Amino acid sequence: MSVDLKNLEIETQLVQSLEEFEEGESRTVPLVQSTTFNYTNPDTLAELFDLKKLGYFYSRLSNPTVAAFENKMAILEKGVGALAFASGQAAITAAILTICKAGDHIVAVSTLYGGTITLLASTLKNYGIETTFLNPEASEEEFKAAFRENTKILYGETLGNPEMNTLDFEKIVKVAKEKDVPTIVDNTLASPYLCNPISYGVNIVVHSATKYIDGQGSVLGGVIVDGGNYNWDNGKFPMLVEPDASYHNMSYYKTFGNLAYIIKARANILRDMGAALSPFNAFILLRGLETLHLRMERHSENALALATALEKNPNITWVKYSKLPSHYSYKNAEKYLTKGGSGVILVGVKGGREGAEKFIKGLEWIRAVVHVGDSRTCVLHPASTTHRQLSEEDLIKCGVLPEAVRINVGIENINDIIADIEQALAKI
């Protein structure tokens, strides 16, 4: 008798597999490192190409190992379907292009990862898709005023990177519903273990699986999860409702119902742009998911302990961590992040940019790494790395000041982490 994983707690969902295993087969999801699949009947392949039947025929569109990862992510995020990509950036881009075209508009919070800001403010703008950015603390009225007739998405991050502000889901979802547009939320820094945005009414969730889902700094990956909770047949998204000439005039909405969005993302954007997740990377990401709950508990515990200690350090001018009462979005964190605040801290080092550089150089075993979500503690100076493409004005808007250092708090012994950071600060 099979058990529905949807009825089990998330810790069990993370460890166990959705797939049924026959007697004597591998107990874990096997790596199917193949681009192609064997068929003897051309009619079967024709049905696969016409989306009349689900199956595997080419790994750019679907692969058994990748599908296992997608299915697990859909369960974890409480969605109806998921689609994996080669990186988080590819997933974000695909999530937007599935429902946006030249002439459309996006409303987004300003405290986003630097690469996402560049995508929205520069790259997509060059293709005719404009974005208006608002402070996440802006009122409902201010958000509503930013909408236009051609606005198609309200975009945010559960935990802003690197500001570590917690999104007010209630406000964002309320505005989006009133304006009848879908919400897309990047849940990377919270992970499915700490937060499920779809449970709060969000429509689409994206992840850079490269971060906490992998947790090892080993592979790239991204994923979109469709909540299946938005009515696409409202006159704003004809590409999902009207016939698609590339699929014999099939309507995604009429054919697939609440799976219309995720099917179109696969059959159109992934097919044509090709940023597919490799089977090997999916295999590694599945291994990472098995320990996600254990790691996120330790990340959160260590980060809160470090943040509390650094608030008392004379060489730190300010500390931003979602679970600190001093953070401006603390009430949101208490409401939406009940299991922990994740493992990222943003601190202001005394002495500005020069002080930040001295601090990083003074660390003994903690390294400067262009990464976050790793099990190993590492640091980064966002203004000169991940956000360096932004102007000084834009850096301030998204919370990246010259003295800011992002600390990815790992799962090592907290006393060792604090000791290395404090000795480096003492050298300033």
C-alpha positions as CSV (number, residue, x, y, z in Angstrom):
1,M,0.0,0.0,0.0
2,S,1.4,3.4,-1.0
3,V,1.3,6.4,1.3
4,D,0.5,9.9,0.1
5,L,3.5,12.1,1.1
6,K,1.3,15.1,1.1
7,N,-0.3,13.8,4.3
8,L,3.1,13.5,6.1
9,E,5.1,16.2,7.9
10,I,7.7,18.1,5.9
11,E,10.6,16.4,7.6
12,T,9.4,13.1,6.3
13,Q,8.6,14.5,2.9
14,L,12.2,15.7,2.7
15,V,13.8,12.4,3.5
16,Q,11.4,10.0,1.7
17,S,10.9,9.6,-2.1
18,L,7.7,10.0,-4.0
19,E,8.6,7.2,-6.4
20,E,7.5,3.6,-6.0
21,F,10.4,1.1,-5.9
22,E,10.0,-2.5,-7.0
23,E,11.5,-5.4,-5.2
24,G,15.3,-5.3,-5.6
25,E,15.4,-1.9,-7.2
26,S,17.5,1.1,-5.9
27,R,16.0,2.6,-2.7
28,T,17.1,6.0,-3.8
29,V,16.2,7.9,-7.0
30,P,18.7,6.7,-9.6
31,L,20.7,9.0,-11.8
32,V,19.3,8.7,-15.4
33,Q,22.2,10.3,-17.2
34,S,20.7,10.1,-20.6
35,T,19.7,12.7,-23.2
36,T,17.3,10.3,-25.1
37,F,14.8,7.5,-24.4
38,N,13.9,4.4,-26.3
39,Y,10.7,4.1,-28.3
40,T,9.6,1.6,-31.0
41,N,6.2,3.2,-31.8
42,P,6.4,6.6,-33.6
43,D,2.8,7.3,-32.7
44,T,3.8,7.4,-29.0
45,L,6.5,10.0,-29.7
46,A,4.0,12.1,-31.7
47,E,1.6,12.1,-28.8
48,L,4.5,13.2,-26.5
49,F,5.4,16.1,-28.8
50,D,1.7,17.2,-29.0
51,L,1.4,17.2,-25.2
52,K,-1.3,14.5,-25.4
53,K,0.7,12.2,-23.3
54,L,3.3,12.8,-20.5
55,G,6.6,11.0,-20.7
56,Y,10.3,11.3,-21.5
57,F,11.7,11.8,-25.0
58,Y,14.5,14.3,-24.6
59,S,16.1,15.5,-21.4
60,R,15.9,19.2,-22.3
61,L,12.2,19.0,-21.6
62,S,12.0,16.1,-19.1
63,N,14.1,13.5,-17.5
64,P,13.2,10.9,-14.8
65,T,15.8,12.2,-12.2
66,V,14.9,15.8,-12.9
67,A,11.2,14.9,-12.6
68,A,11.8,13.3,-9.2
69,F,13.3,16.6,-8.0
70,E,10.4,18.6,-9.5
71,N,7.8,16.4,-8.0
72,K,9.4,16.7,-4.5
73,M,9.6,20.5,-4.8
74,A,6.0,20.7,-5.7
75,I,5.0,18.7,-2.6
76,L,7.3,20.7,-0.3
77,E,6.0,24.0,-1.6
78,K,2.4,22.9,-1.6
79,G,2.0,23.5,-5.3
80,V,0.4,21.6,-8.2
81,G,3.5,21.3,-10.3
82,A,7.2,22.4,-10.6
83,L,9.7,22.9,-13.3
84,A,13.5,22.8,-12.9
85,F,16.1,25.0,-14.6
86,A,19.9,25.2,-14.9
87,S,20.1,28.0,-12.3
88,G,18.0,30.2,-10.1
89,Q,18.5,33.1,-12.4
90,A,17.1,31.0,-15.3
91,A,14.1,30.0,-13.2
92,I,13.3,33.6,-12.3
93,T,13.6,34.7,-16.0
94,A,11.4,31.9,-17.2
95,A,8.8,32.5,-14.4
96,I,8.5,36.1,-15.7
97,L,8.6,35.4,-19.5
98,T,5.9,32.7,-19.2
99,I,3.4,35.5,-18.7
100,C,5.1,38.7,-19.8
101,K,5.9,40.1,-23.2
102,A,7.1,43.4,-24.6
103,G,4.9,46.2,-23.4
104,D,4.1,44.7,-20.0
105,H,4.9,46.0,-16.6
106,I,6.0,44.5,-13.2
107,V,5.7,45.9,-9.7
108,A,8.5,44.6,-7.4
109,V,9.9,45.3,-4.0
110,S,13.3,47.1,-4.0
111,T,15.1,44.8,-1.6
112,L,16.0,42.0,-4.0
113,Y,19.1,40.1,-4.9
114,G,21.4,42.2,-7.1
115,G,21.1,39.9,-10.1
116,T,17.3,40.0,-10.0
117,I,17.4,43.8,-9.8
118,T,19.6,43.9,-12.9
119,L,17.3,41.4,-14.7
120,L,14.2,43.5,-14.0
121,A,15.7,47.0,-14.3
122,S,18.0,46.5,-17.2
123,T,17.9,43.3,-19.2
124,L,14.1,42.9,-19.3
125,K,13.7,46.6,-19.9
126,N,15.7,46.3,-23.0
127,Y,13.2,43.7,-24.2
128,G,10.2,46.0,-23.5
129,I,9.2,44.8,-20.0
130,E,9.4,47.6,-17.4
131,T,9.5,47.4,-13.6
132,T,8.6,49.8,-10.9
133,F,10.4,49.2,-7.5
134,L,8.9,50.0,-4.2
135,N,10.2,49.9,-0.6
136,P,8.7,46.7,0.9
137,E,7.5,48.8,3.8
138,A,5.4,51.0,1.5
139,S,1.7,51.1,2.3
140,E,-1.0,49.3,0.4
141,E,-2.0,52.5,-1.2
142,E,1.5,53.2,-2.5
143,F,1.7,49.7,-4.0
144,K,-1.7,50.1,-5.7
145,A,-0.6,53.5,-7.1
146,A,2.4,51.8,-8.8
147,F,0.1,49.5,-10.9
148,R,-0.6,50.3,-14.5
149,E,-3.1,48.8,-16.9
150,N,-0.4,46.6,-18.3
151,T,1.0,45.4,-14.9
152,K,1.2,41.6,-15.0
153,I,3.2,40.6,-11.9
154,L,3.8,41.6,-8.3
155,Y,7.3,40.3,-7.4
156,G,9.1,39.9,-4.0
157,E,11.4,37.8,-1.9
158,T,10.4,36.0,1.3
159,L,13.7,37.2,2.8
160,G,15.3,40.1,0.9
161,N,18.9,39.5,-0.1
162,P,20.9,40.8,1.7
163,E,18.6,43.2,3.7
164,M,17.1,40.1,5.4
165,N,13.7,41.8,5.6
166,T,10.7,39.5,5.8
167,L,8.0,40.1,3.2
168,D,4.5,41.0,4.4
169,F,2.6,38.3,2.6
170,E,-0.8,39.5,3.8
171,K,-0.2,43.0,2.3
172,I,1.3,41.8,-0.9
173,V,-1.3,39.2,-1.6
174,K,-4.1,41.5,-0.8
175,V,-2.9,44.1,-3.2
176,A,-2.3,41.5,-6.0
177,K,-5.8,40.1,-5.6
178,E,-7.4,43.5,-5.7
179,K,-5.5,44.3,-8.9
180,D,-6.0,40.8,-10.2
181,V,-2.4,39.9,-11.0
182,P,-0.3,36.9,-9.8
183,T,2.3,37.2,-7.2
184,I,5.8,35.6,-7.7
185,V,7.9,35.2,-4.7
186,D,11.6,34.1,-4.5
187,N,11.7,31.7,-1.5
188,T,15.5,30.9,-1.8
189,L,16.7,32.2,1.6
190,A,13.9,30.8,3.6
191,S,13.7,27.4,1.9
192,P,10.5,25.3,1.8
193,Y,11.3,24.2,5.3
194,L,11.0,27.6,6.9
195,C,8.3,29.1,4.8
196,N,5.6,28.1,2.2
197,P,4.5,31.3,0.5
198,I,1.7,29.5,-1.4
199,S,0.1,28.8,2.0
200,Y,-0.3,32.6,2.3
201,G,-1.9,33.1,-1.1
202,V,1.2,33.5,-3.3
203,N,0.7,32.1,-6.8
204,I,4.2,31.2,-8.0
205,V,7.3,30.4,-6.0
206,V,10.9,30.4,-7.4
207,H,14.1,29.1,-5.9
208,S,17.8,29.2,-6.6
209,A,18.3,25.6,-5.6
210,T,22.0,26.3,-5.7
211,K,21.7,27.7,-2.2
212,Y,20.1,25.9,0.8
213,I,18.5,23.1,-1.3
214,D,21.9,22.0,-2.3
215,G,23.6,23.3,0.8
216,Q,27.1,22.0,-0.3
217,G,28.2,24.6,-2.8
218,S,28.3,21.8,-5.3
219,V,25.8,22.4,-8.1
220,L,23.7,25.0,-9.8
221,G,19.9,24.7,-10.1
222,G,16.7,26.6,-10.1
223,V,13.0,25.7,-9.9
224,I,9.6,27.2,-10.4
225,V,6.6,25.9,-8.3
226,D,3.1,26.7,-9.5
227,G,0.5,27.2,-6.8
228,G,-2.3,26.4,-9.2
229,N,-4.4,29.1,-7.4
230,Y,-4.7,31.8,-10.0
231,N,-7.4,32.3,-12.6
232,W,-5.5,32.9,-15.9
233,D,-8.7,33.3,-17.8
234,N,-9.3,36.9,-16.8
235,G,-8.4,38.6,-20.1
236,K,-4.9,39.6,-19.0
237,F,-3.0,36.5,-20.1
238,P,-4.1,35.5,-23.6
239,M,-0.9,33.5,-24.1
240,L,-2.3,31.0,-21.7
241,V,-5.8,31.0,-22.9
242,E,-5.8,31.6,-26.6
243,P,-4.6,28.9,-29.1
244,D,-0.9,28.3,-29.4
245,A,0.1,27.9,-33.0
246,S,3.3,26.0,-32.0
247,Y,1.1,23.2,-30.5
248,H,-1.7,22.9,-33.1
249,N,-3.7,25.8,-31.7
250,M,-4.0,24.2,-28.3
251,S,-5.1,26.3,-25.4
252,Y,-3.1,25.7,-22.2
253,Y,-5.8,26.8,-19.9
254,K,-8.6,24.9,-21.6
255,T,-6.5,21.8,-21.9
256,F,-4.6,21.7,-18.5
257,G,-6.7,23.9,-16.2
258,N,-4.8,25.0,-13.1
259,L,-1.6,23.4,-14.6
260,A,-1.7,25.8,-17.5
261,Y,1.1,28.1,-16.3
262,I,3.7,25.4,-15.4
263,I,2.9,23.4,-18.6
264,K,3.4,26.5,-20.8
265,A,6.7,27.3,-18.9
266,R,7.9,23.8,-19.9
267,A,6.5,23.5,-23.4
268,N,7.3,27.0,-24.4
269,I,10.1,28.8,-22.4
270,L,12.2,25.7,-21.4
271,R,11.7,24.1,-24.9
272,D,12.8,27.3,-26.8
273,M,15.4,28.8,-24.4
274,G,16.9,25.5,-23.2
275,A,18.2,26.3,-19.7
276,A,17.5,22.7,-18.6
277,L,18.7,21.3,-15.3
278,S,21.2,18.4,-15.8
279,P,20.2,15.0,-14.4
280,F,23.4,14.9,-12.4
281,N,22.6,18.2,-10.7
282,A,19.0,17.0,-10.0
283,F,20.5,13.9,-8.4
284,I,22.7,16.0,-6.1
285,L,19.9,18.4,-5.2
286,L,17.7,15.4,-4.2
287,R,20.4,14.4,-1.8
288,G,20.6,17.9,-0.4
289,L,16.9,18.0,0.3
290,E,17.2,15.0,2.6
291,T,19.0,17.0,5.2
292,L,17.4,20.4,4.5
293,H,15.4,20.5,7.8
294,L,18.4,19.6,9.9
295,R,20.6,22.2,8.3
296,M,18.0,25.0,8.4
297,E,17.4,24.5,12.1
298,R,21.2,24.8,12.7
299,H,21.7,27.7,10.3
300,S,18.9,29.6,12.0
301,E,20.1,28.8,15.5
302,N,23.7,29.8,14.8
303,A,22.7,33.0,12.9
304,L,20.5,34.2,15.8
305,A,23.3,33.6,18.3
306,L,25.9,35.4,16.1
307,A,23.5,38.3,15.4
308,T,22.9,38.7,19.1
309,A,26.6,38.7,19.9
310,L,27.4,41.2,17.1
311,E,24.9,43.7,18.3
312,K,27.1,44.1,21.4
313,N,30.4,44.4,19.4
314,P,31.8,47.9,19.4
315,N,33.2,47.4,15.9
316,I,29.8,46.7,14.4
317,T,27.6,49.7,13.8
318,W,24.4,47.8,13.0
319,V,23.1,44.3,12.5
320,K,20.2,43.2,10.3
321,Y,18.8,39.7,10.9
322,S,15.1,38.8,10.5
323,K,14.7,37.4,13.9
324,L,16.3,40.3,15.8
325,P,13.7,42.5,17.6
326,S,15.7,45.5,16.3
327,H,14.9,44.5,12.6
328,Y,12.2,46.7,11.1
329,S,10.4,43.6,9.7
330,Y,10.7,41.6,12.9
331,K,6.9,41.3,13.3
332,N,6.7,39.8,9.8
333,A,9.4,37.3,10.7
334,E,7.6,36.2,13.8
335,K,4.4,35.8,11.8
336,Y,5.7,34.0,8.8
337,L,9.0,32.4,9.9
338,T,8.0,30.4,13.0
339,K,10.7,27.7,12.6
340,G,13.7,30.1,12.3
341,G,15.1,33.1,10.4
342,S,17.5,31.3,8.1
343,G,21.3,31.7,8.1
344,V,22.1,35.1,6.6
345,I,23.1,38.2,8.5
346,L,24.0,41.7,7.1
347,V,26.2,43.8,9.4
348,G,27.7,47.3,9.2
349,V,31.4,47.3,10.0
350,K,32.9,50.3,11.7
351,G,35.1,52.3,9.4
352,G,33.0,52.0,6.2
353,R,34.3,50.2,3.2
354,E,37.8,50.2,4.5
355,G,36.7,48.7,7.8
356,A,34.7,46.0,6.0
357,E,37.8,45.1,3.9
358,K,40.0,44.9,6.9
359,F,37.5,42.7,8.7
360,I,37.3,40.2,5.8
361,K,41.1,40.1,5.5
362,G,41.4,39.5,9.2
363,L,39.4,36.3,9.3
364,E,41.4,33.1,9.9
365,W,39.3,30.2,8.6
366,I,36.1,31.8,7.4
367,R,36.5,32.6,3.7
368,A,35.1,35.3,1.4
369,V,32.9,33.4,-1.0
370,V,30.5,34.5,-3.7
371,H,27.8,32.3,-2.4
372,V,25.1,31.9,0.2
373,G,23.1,29.0,1.6
374,D,26.3,26.9,2.1
375,S,26.8,24.7,5.1
376,R,30.2,26.5,5.5
377,T,30.3,29.9,7.1
378,C,31.5,32.6,4.6
379,V,31.4,36.3,4.1
380,L,30.9,38.7,1.2
381,H,31.1,42.5,0.6
382,P,27.9,43.0,-1.5
383,A,28.7,46.5,-2.7
384,S,31.8,45.4,-4.5
385,T,30.5,42.0,-5.6
386,T,26.9,40.8,-6.0
387,H,25.5,44.3,-6.2
388,R,28.5,46.2,-7.8
389,Q,26.6,46.8,-11.0
390,L,24.2,49.1,-9.2
391,S,24.6,52.9,-8.8
392,E,25.3,54.3,-5.3
393,E,21.7,55.5,-5.2
394,D,20.3,52.1,-6.0
395,L,22.7,50.4,-3.6
396,I,21.2,52.5,-0.8
397,K,17.7,51.8,-1.9
398,C,18.2,48.0,-1.6
399,G,20.0,48.3,1.7
400,V,23.6,47.7,0.5
401,L,25.7,50.3,2.2
402,P,29.5,50.6,1.8
403,E,30.2,49.2,5.2
404,A,27.8,46.2,4.8
405,V,29.1,42.7,5.0
406,R,26.9,39.7,4.4
407,I,27.6,36.7,6.6
408,N,26.4,33.3,5.6
409,V,26.3,31.5,8.9
410,G,27.1,27.9,8.5
411,I,26.4,24.8,10.6
412,E,29.8,24.6,12.3
413,N,30.2,25.0,16.1
414,I,28.8,28.5,17.0
415,N,31.7,29.2,19.4
416,D,34.2,28.8,16.7
417,I,32.2,31.0,14.3
418,I,31.9,33.8,16.9
419,A,35.6,33.5,17.9
420,D,36.9,34.0,14.3
421,I,34.6,36.9,13.6
422,E,35.3,38.7,16.8
423,Q,39.1,38.3,16.5
424,A,38.9,39.8,12.9
425,L,36.8,42.7,14.2
426,A,39.3,43.3,16.9
427,K,42.0,43.9,14.2
428,I,40.1,46.9,12.9
